[in-house]
Amino acid sequence: MSQTTLLTLDGLTCGHCVKRVKESLEKREDVELADVSITEARISSNASAEDLIATVEQTGYHASLNQGGTRPKPEPLTVTETQPEALTAAPAKLPAQDTDSFHLLIDGMSCASCVSRVQNALTQVQGVSQARVNLAERSALVMGSVPPQMLIEAVKNAGYAAEIIEDDGERREKQQQKAEQATRRFRWQAILAMTLGIPLMIWGMIGNNMMLTASNRSGWLAVGILTLLVMIVAGGHFYRSAAKSLINGTATMDTLVALGTGAAWLYSISVNLWPDVFPPQARHLYYEASATIIGLINLGHMLEQRARQRASQALERLLDLTPPTARVVTAEGERTLELSDVMPGMTLRLTTGDRVPVDGTITRGEAWLDEAMLTGEAIPQQKSSGDAVHAGTVVQDGSVLFTAEAVGKNTTLSRIINRVRQAQSSKPEIGQMADKISAIFVPVVVAIALLSAAVWYAVGPAPQLVYTLVIATTVLIIACPCALGLATPMSVIAGVGRAAESGVLVRDADALQRASTLTTLVFDKTGTLTEGAPRVVDIQLFNGASQKQALSWAAALEQGSQHPLARAVLDRAGDMRLPDITQFRTLTGLGVSGSLDGLPLVLGNGALMAQQGIDMSAANDLIATQAAQGITPILLAADGRLTAMLSIRDPLRAETSAVMKRLRQKGYQLMMLTGDNEITAQAVAREAGIDRAIAGVLPEGKAEAIQRLQQLGQRVAMIGDGINDAPALAQADVGIAMGSGSDVAIETAAITLMRQDLNAVADALAIAKATLRNMQQNLLGAFVYNAIGIPVAAGVLYPLTGTLLSPVVASVAMALSSITVVSNANRLIRYRLPSA
C-alpha cells in the first residue's frame, strides 16, 4: 500500500539542488510522486524510509526521517484556473519547533560566498538539522540538538567569529552597536583613503603623469610609504579577509580587491626602490589606484551597511508589537509582571487600548479586538469566553480576563517573526552573481599571471626579471575587478534611481533582478486593491423614511463608537446635527439599540431584526444581491418597522481594474489572498479582474500559499500593505509593499510603492526587466574585456608586435572598461516607461 514519507533535507541551496533530488527519487520504480523543497521532501511510495534516505545521500545531499514519519497517501495537489482550493485546502499553520534553535551573531561576513561558507560549516556539525544564515542581520538561525559551543567552534574554523544570543533584547542591542561601529569605521576609512587617492589622481592628470624620474624619486618614495600606511589602516580588513579566504581555499570580492591594490602598490614600490631595473617606459607609479580603490569600496560598504540596518528593522518593529509587561490577576489582586515572567496558566486582564502580551483563551468578559496584524481584516472581531486572543493584537473596546497559553517564542507573533527571519535568510536562485563568479575568476587570473611570468622568465628576452614582473603586474592590473565588480551594482544603482523617480523604492540589491523573471503576482485585498477604509456607498429607504432622518438616527446610535463600520456611518453623516439617544444598549454580536423621544430604534444585522420581530421581506432580495457584491448591510428599524439599509464596503482603488488589465496583457498570472470571507473575496476579484481569489487566509497561510506556488515552479511577487502580509512578503521571490501600509510591511518588502497608485507595480516590473538586460550587457562586456585583455597582457601578441603591453596601457584599459560599464548603466536613468 502506498504511503507518504516525510524527509528532512540538508545541503540543498537552490532550485537546481531541488531538481536533482526530485529527479533521483522519481527515477525509483517504487516512487509515485516526490514533492521536494529546499528543506523537506514529501514522497508517495512503497519504499522504506531507509531506501529513500539512501537515494538522497547518493545524490550528494543529506536526509533524515521527519518526526512526522509516514502517513496515508494524501490527495494530490493540483492547481487550475477553476480550482483555487488547491492552495487553501487545510491551510497550514506555522510549524512548531520540534528541535532546539540557536541564534548566533556572526562577525566577519562580507558577501554571499561568506554566507555559503558559514552555512556549510554549521550544517556539517553533527546534530544540526538546518542552518539559515542572514547576511542582512549578520546572524544565523540554527535548528538541531547540539552543544552551542560546537556551533561557535565551527564558525571560528571557517574563519569567522560567532556568539550565541538567547535574549532578543540583548541581540537587538548588540546588533545595533555592531552596525553603528561598522558604519563609523567604513566612513573614516573611506575619507582617509580618498583624502590621499583623489589628490594623487588629480596630480596624475595635470602633473607629470605619475612617471618616476631621478628628481622626484625621494618624493614618490614618501608617497609610497604613506600609501602603504593608508592601505594598512583603511584597507587592512580586505587583506585579512583575503588571507583567511586563502587559508580556507576560497576567494571572495575581498580577494580581488587585495590582489588589485596590492599588485599596483608592489609594482610601484619596486619601481621606486629599483628604478634602474625597469625600462624608462615602465617606470609608472600606481599609488593613487591603490588608495582610491580602497576608499571607494569602503564608501560602498558604508552605504551598504546603512541599507542593511534599514532591512533588519522589519523584525525589530514586529518585536515592538509585544508590550513589555502584562497585568496578572491573582487571588491577592492584580499586579504587573515583566513579559518574560509570564507563564502558561496565569490569568491576565485586558482593557480598552491594551495590546495583547501573549496568546491565550478568554475566560470572562467581552471585547472587540483589532486583529488586522493577523488576518488583514479591517473590521475588529468580537471576542468572548472561549475565544482565542493573540499577542500583538489590540483591544479596541471592552475588558476581558484570559488564560495565558503560548508565551515567549511560542506565540503566534513570535512564530511570524521567526518565519520572516527564515524567509529573509533563504537564498534566491538568482543571487550575488559577481561573488560566485569571483570564486572562479580570481584563481584563474592568478594562475594566468604566474604561468605567464614563469614562461617569460624561462624563455623571454633579457632582462628576464623585468619582463616577468611587468607581465605579472600587467595581467593583474588589467584583470582588476573594477569592471566585474561594477557591472551589477551600477545597473542596480541606475535602475533603483530610475524607479525612485517613478515612486518605486527598491531596498534589496537583487530585487530588480528577481522581479524581472516573475510569472505570478499575488495581491493582498484590504489597502492594496481597495482603499482600506470602509464607507457607506448606498442608503435604501423603506416605509416612507427620508434619507436625512435615517442617516441622523443611525449616526446618533453609532456616535462614540470606534468600530470601523460605525466610523463609516459617522463619516457619511459629516457635520449633521445628531439627536440625543437615551436607553442606549450594545447588543453583543447584533448591533445597538436606543430610544429617541420615546421612539425605539435598533441598528444592526439581519439577526437583530429577526430577534426584534421586524419584517424584512422588502429588503431580503437586496441583501442577497449586495452580499454577492461583497457589501455589508446595516439595517435600521424605528418603532418595530424597517426604516433603512446602509450599504458599507471597502471600495476598490480607482485604478485597480485598469492596472490588472495592463498586467494581464504583460503575461502575468494574477491572484488575491485575503483574510476576508469567501463571498466578499470573490466579489472583489470579479470586479478587479483577478484570475483567482483565496479567502480566509491567516498570515502563515499566505506564506504557505506563496511557497506552494513556488514549489509548482512559479516565480512569485507578493503585493501587500499590512503587518499580516510580512511573512508572505518575505517568502515571495519579490515582496512589494504599498507605501501607505504598515512600517513592518514596508521594511520587509524588497520594493515599496511610495506613489499611491497601483500603476507603480507595472512600472516597477518594467524597470526590473530593463535593469536585468543592462546587467547582462555589463557582465558580458566585462567578460569580453577580460577575455581579450588578459591574453594581450600575458604577451600573446609579442611575436607579432615585438612589444609588451605596458602597465600604463593596462591601467588605461582598466579605467576605460569601468567607464564603459558606468556609461551603459546610466542609460537606465533615461529609460522611458511604457504607457499604461
CORDA-V449963 format. One record per residue. N is the residue number from 1. SS is DSSP state (a for helix, b for strand, c for the rest). PHI is phi in whole degrees, 0 to 359 (* if undefined). Layout:
N:SS:PHI
N:SS:PHI
//
This chain:
1:c:*
2:c:290
3:b:220
4:b:258
5:b:248
6:b:255
7:b:243
8:b:269
9:b:253
10:b:232
11:c:97
12:c:279
13:c:232
14:c:203
15:a:297
16:a:295
17:a:298
18:a:301
19:a:297
20:a:297
21:a:295
22:a:299
23:a:294
24:a:294
25:a:289
26:a:284
27:c:287
28:c:290
29:c:291
30:c:268
31:b:252
32:b:274
33:b:208
34:b:232
35:b:258
36:b:242
37:c:241
38:c:295
39:c:247
40:b:209
41:b:231
42:b:246
43:b:240
44:b:264
45:b:196
46:c:255
47:c:277
48:c:282
49:a:300
50:a:298
51:a:292
52:a:292
53:a:298
54:a:298
55:a:297
56:a:296
57:a:298
58:a:293
59:c:282
60:c:108
61:c:237
62:b:245
63:b:214
64:b:216
65:b:289
66:b:295
67:b:297
68:b:289
69:b:62
70:b:243
71:b:209
72:b:302
73:c:297
74:c:277
75:c:293
76:c:295
77:c:271
78:c:227
79:c:230
80:c:229
81:c:297
82:c:254
83:c:230
84:c:293
85:a:298
86:a:299
87:a:270
88:a:245
89:c:301
90:c:46
91:c:307
92:c:286
93:c:260
94:c:301
95:c:294
96:c:287
97:c:284
98:c:259
99:c:224
100:c:293
101:b:231
102:b:232
103:b:249
104:b:250
105:b:264
106:b:249
107:b:250
108:c:105
109:c:283
110:c:228
111:c:203
112:a:295
113:a:292
114:a:295
115:a:301
116:a:298
117:a:292
118:a:295
119:a:295
120:a:296
121:a:297
122:a:288
123:a:290
124:c:278
125:c:287
126:c:298
127:c:104
128:b:275
129:b:269
130:b:198
131:b:224
132:b:240
133:b:259
134:b:250
135:c:293
136:c:297
137:c:267
138:c:53
139:b:218
140:b:220
141:b:250
142:b:244
143:b:250
144:b:148
145:c:255
146:c:203
147:c:298
148:a:304
149:a:297
150:a:294
151:a:293
152:a:297
153:a:295
154:a:297
155:a:293
156:a:298
157:a:293
158:c:277
159:c:103
160:c:231
161:b:241
162:b:212
163:b:216
164:b:277
165:c:239
166:c:261
167:c:263
168:a:297
169:a:297
170:a:295
171:a:300
172:a:299
173:a:296
174:a:291
175:a:296
176:a:296
177:a:298
178:a:296
179:a:295
180:a:294
181:a:296
182:a:295
183:a:298
184:a:297
185:a:295
186:a:297
187:a:296
188:a:288
189:a:293
190:a:295
191:a:298
192:a:299
193:a:293
194:a:284
195:a:298
196:a:273
197:a:292
198:a:294
199:a:301
200:a:297
201:a:294
202:a:296
203:a:298
204:a:296
205:a:278
206:a:247
207:c:259
208:c:260
209:c:63
210:c:62
211:b:266
212:c:275
213:c:229
214:c:297
215:c:280
216:c:248
217:a:299
218:a:295
219:a:297
220:a:289
221:a:295
222:a:296
223:a:296
224:a:297
225:a:294
226:a:296
227:a:297
228:a:299
229:a:297
230:a:295
231:a:298
232:a:289
233:a:284
234:a:269
235:a:234
236:a:302
237:a:294
238:a:294
239:a:287
240:a:294
241:a:295
242:a:297
243:a:295
244:a:297
245:a:297
246:a:298
247:a:298
248:c:270
249:c:74
250:c:229
251:c:216
252:c:231
253:a:298
254:a:297
255:a:297
256:a:296
257:a:298
258:a:297
259:a:294
260:a:296
261:a:289
262:a:294
263:a:295
264:a:298
265:a:289
266:a:298
267:a:297
268:a:296
269:a:291
270:a:294
271:a:298
272:a:295
273:a:276
274:c:231
275:a:297
276:a:291
277:a:285
278:c:258
279:c:300
280:a:307
281:a:287
282:a:257
283:c:271
284:b:261
285:c:253
286:c:234
287:a:299
288:a:295
289:a:295
290:a:300
291:a:291
292:a:293
293:a:300
294:a:298
295:a:296
296:a:293
297:a:291
298:a:297
299:a:298
300:a:298
301:a:296
302:a:297
303:a:294
304:a:295
305:a:297
306:a:297
307:a:297
308:a:293
309:a:298
310:a:294
311:a:297
312:a:284
313:a:292
314:a:302
315:a:292
316:a:295
317:a:292
318:a:297
319:a:297
320:c:290
321:c:289
322:c:271
323:c:293
324:c:284
325:b:227
326:b:217
327:b:265
328:b:259
329:b:259
330:b:234
331:c:299
332:c:274
333:b:124
334:b:266
335:b:211
336:b:265
337:b:242
338:b:298
339:a:302
340:a:292
341:a:267
342:c:285
343:c:241
344:c:305
345:c:98
346:c:290
347:b:261
348:b:238
349:b:249
350:b:233
351:c:229
352:c:307
353:c:93
354:c:286
355:b:260
356:c:293
357:c:276
358:c:217
359:b:282
360:b:186
361:b:233
362:b:291
363:b:250
364:b:202
365:b:98
366:b:223
367:b:200
368:b:257
369:b:246
370:b:277
371:c:250
372:a:303
373:a:292
374:a:256
375:a:252
376:c:81
377:c:287
378:c:287
379:c:270
380:c:301
381:b:255
382:b:280
383:b:234
384:c:217
385:c:307
386:c:96
387:c:275
388:b:273
389:b:237
390:c:234
391:c:304
392:c:95
393:c:283
394:b:239
395:b:279
396:b:274
397:b:200
398:b:116
399:b:213
400:b:218
401:b:251
402:b:218
403:b:265
404:b:292
405:b:237
406:b:250
407:c:235
408:a:59
409:a:284
410:a:266
411:c:289
412:a:301
413:a:297
414:a:296
415:a:289
416:a:296
417:a:302
418:a:296
419:a:294
420:a:298
421:a:299
422:a:292
423:a:295
424:a:292
425:a:276
426:c:290
427:c:262
428:c:286
429:c:296
430:c:261
431:c:232
432:c:282
433:a:297
434:a:297
435:a:295
436:a:294
437:a:293
438:a:299
439:a:299
440:a:265
441:a:296
442:a:297
443:a:301
444:a:295
445:a:296
446:a:299
447:a:297
448:a:296
449:a:298
450:a:292
451:a:296
452:a:298
453:a:298
454:a:296
455:a:297
456:a:292
457:a:292
458:a:278
459:a:235
460:c:284
461:c:287
462:c:282
463:c:281
464:a:300
465:a:298
466:a:296
467:a:298
468:a:298
469:a:293
470:a:297
471:a:299
472:a:299
473:a:294
474:a:296
475:a:298
476:a:292
477:a:289
478:a:291
479:c:264
480:c:306
481:c:285
482:a:302
483:a:297
484:a:296
485:a:289
486:a:275
487:a:307
488:a:281
489:a:302
490:a:294
491:a:295
492:a:295
493:a:300
494:a:293
495:a:296
496:a:295
497:a:298
498:a:294
499:a:295
500:a:298
501:a:297
502:c:262
503:c:82
504:b:238
505:b:258
506:b:252
507:c:267
508:c:265
509:c:299
510:c:250
511:a:296
512:a:295
513:a:297
514:a:290
515:a:296
516:c:286
517:c:246
518:c:291
519:c:241
520:b:229
521:b:245
522:b:248
523:b:250
524:b:286
525:a:270
526:a:293
527:a:85
528:a:250
529:a:280
530:b:252
531:c:283
532:c:81
533:c:221
534:c:301
535:b:210
536:b:285
537:b:257
538:b:198
539:b:229
540:b:257
541:b:250
542:c:223
543:c:55
544:c:78
545:c:286
546:c:263
547:a:295
548:a:298
549:a:295
550:a:297
551:a:292
552:a:292
553:a:296
554:a:297
555:a:293
556:a:297
557:a:292
558:a:267
559:c:296
560:c:94
561:c:274
562:c:258
563:c:295
564:a:303
565:a:292
566:a:295
567:a:297
568:a:297
569:a:294
570:a:295
571:a:297
572:a:293
573:a:289
574:c:62
575:c:269
576:c:303
577:c:285
578:c:257
579:c:286
580:c:273
581:c:257
582:b:244
583:b:53
584:b:291
585:b:219
586:b:264
587:b:258
588:c:308
589:c:75
590:c:238
591:b:159
592:b:223
593:b:217
594:b:187
595:b:228
596:b:240
597:c:51
598:c:89
599:b:271
600:b:288
601:b:236
602:b:226
603:b:222
604:b:172
605:c:268
606:a:298
607:a:296
608:a:294
609:a:298
610:a:296
611:a:296
612:c:274
613:c:72
614:c:270
615:c:288
616:c:246
617:c:300
618:c:288
619:c:247
620:a:300
621:a:297
622:a:294
623:a:298
624:a:296
625:a:296
626:a:289
627:a:298
628:a:292
629:c:262
630:c:77
631:c:261
632:b:263
633:b:270
634:b:242
635:b:258
636:b:240
637:b:231
638:b:232
639:c:55
640:c:79
641:b:236
642:b:297
643:b:250
644:b:201
645:b:231
646:b:263
647:b:265
648:b:241
649:b:207
650:c:263
651:c:289
652:b:295
653:c:300
654:c:301
655:c:265
656:a:304
657:a:299
658:a:295
659:a:293
660:a:299
661:a:295
662:a:298
663:a:291
664:a:295
665:a:295
666:c:278
667:c:97
668:c:278
669:b:271
670:b:249
671:b:225
672:b:227
673:b:243
674:c:208
675:c:275
676:c:291
677:c:287
678:a:298
679:a:297
680:a:297
681:a:298
682:a:293
683:a:295
684:a:296
685:a:297
686:a:297
687:a:293
688:a:280
689:c:88
690:c:274
691:c:291
692:b:221
693:b:235
694:b:244
695:c:252
696:c:65
697:c:256
698:c:281
699:a:307
700:a:294
701:a:293
702:a:297
703:a:297
704:a:294
705:a:297
706:a:298
707:a:296
708:a:294
709:a:300
710:a:296
711:a:292
712:c:273
713:c:94
714:c:276
715:c:255
716:b:246
717:b:248
718:b:250
719:b:245
720:b:208
721:c:220
722:c:250
723:a:303
724:a:296
725:a:272
726:a:303
727:a:299
728:a:291
729:a:299
730:a:285
731:a:288
732:c:297
733:c:300
734:b:220
735:b:261
736:b:239
737:b:249
738:b:285
739:c:296
740:c:277
741:c:275
742:c:288
743:a:300
744:a:295
745:a:299
746:a:295
747:a:286
748:a:283
749:c:289
750:c:277
751:b:229
752:b:239
753:b:266
754:c:283
755:c:279
756:c:282
757:c:203
758:c:293
759:a:300
760:a:297
761:a:297
762:a:297
763:a:296
764:a:299
765:a:291
766:a:294
767:a:296
768:a:299
769:a:294
770:a:295
771:a:292
772:a:298
773:a:301
774:a:295
775:a:298
776:a:297
777:a:297
778:a:295
779:a:295
780:a:298
781:a:298
782:a:296
783:a:288
784:a:298
785:a:303
786:a:291
787:a:296
788:a:269
789:a:293
790:a:295
791:a:299
792:a:296
793:a:296
794:c:284
795:c:97
796:c:293
797:c:268
798:a:302
799:a:300
800:a:270
801:a:260
802:c:76
803:c:227
804:c:259
805:c:289
806:c:280
807:a:301
808:a:296
809:a:295
810:a:299
811:a:292
812:a:296
813:a:298
814:a:299
815:a:295
816:a:297
817:a:296
818:a:292
819:a:297
820:a:297
821:a:298
822:a:296
823:a:296
824:a:295
825:a:295
826:a:294
827:a:297
828:a:296
829:a:298
830:a:263
831:c:298
832:c:265
833:c:289
834:c:298
835:c:288
836:c:293
//
